[in-house]
Amino acid sequence: MQHVATHDHLDAALTTSGADGIYLYRVTRRNTSLALLSFRGLAPGARESSYVLPDEVIRVDTGAWQDVRLKHFSEFVENQFDSGISIPFAAGVLNAGWLASNGFGHEQEAALLNLQAPLENFLLKAELQKVTERLAVRKHIERAKGIIQARNGWTEEQAYLHLRRLSRQTRTPMGEIARSMIASGGS
């Protein structure tokens, strides 16, 4: 499972860096916020942030929980991390926090920076998988609409509304209804 691989990376980062908490966020679909994907160590408060990704690594040796650049990440404020680092990459951000001032040095920072590539790979593969699944669902819905149109002589909009109504009435996702309709041959 992909999450296990991420947990392994975060466990290793926690051990290697000596951090009190490691947090991996992924950029949401609309690039408007970050959603906490996984963490190790001290728990964060909120699971989502409206924070915009920084352009570069943010390293704070003292007073990280009060630093305006990190205030949107609940783990820094909730746990009052004195030292912290935020490492952005295209699909997300990796944060680490230490309760003690100057809790990390260049070796710990290098170890965390080395996680950028594997975590970026993980996040991009996960996003690709989601997009692929959404596309498959859309294809099923299109096929089911075609079956409904042919069977009833309805327009595409009428067929879509029928699928949507069935979905609401049965509290079943439209994709599942479409798949079962295709599997049963439209009956």
C-alpha positions, 0 to 999 in steps of 0.5 A: 500500500502506498501509505505504508511507504510514506509512513516508512519515509516519515518514520525514518525522517523522525528518527534521523532528524530527531524531530518531535513531529514530521508532517506531510501535506499534499496540495489540494486539487484546486491548489487553494489549500494543503491537506494533511496526508500523514504525520509522525510524532506529535499530533497537529490540530487541524488537518487542512491549511489555506496556506500557499506553498512557499517558494523556498525552504523556511528554516526557523531556529527559534520561535517557529510557532510564532513565525508568521510564515508557519502560523498557518500550519497548526502543528507549529502553533498547537505544539509550540515548536521552537525550531522548525523547517518547512520544505516545499515541493511541487505536490506538497510540503514537508514540515518538521518541528522540534520542541527545543530551540536549535533542535536541528542542524545541517545534517538533519536538514539534509536528511529531510531534504533527501525525502523530497524526491521520494515523497514527491513521487508518492504524491504525484503517483497518488494524484495520477491514480485519483485522476485515472479513477475519476476518468474511469468513472466518467467513462462508465457514466457516459456508457450508462447514459448511452444505454439509457438514451437508446433504451428510452429514447431520451436526450443525454441530459434526461439520461444524466438526470435519471442517473443522478436521481437514482444515485440520490434515491439509493445513496449510491455513487453514480459511478457504481450505478453506471458500472452495474448498469453496464455489467447487467447489459442495461437491464 
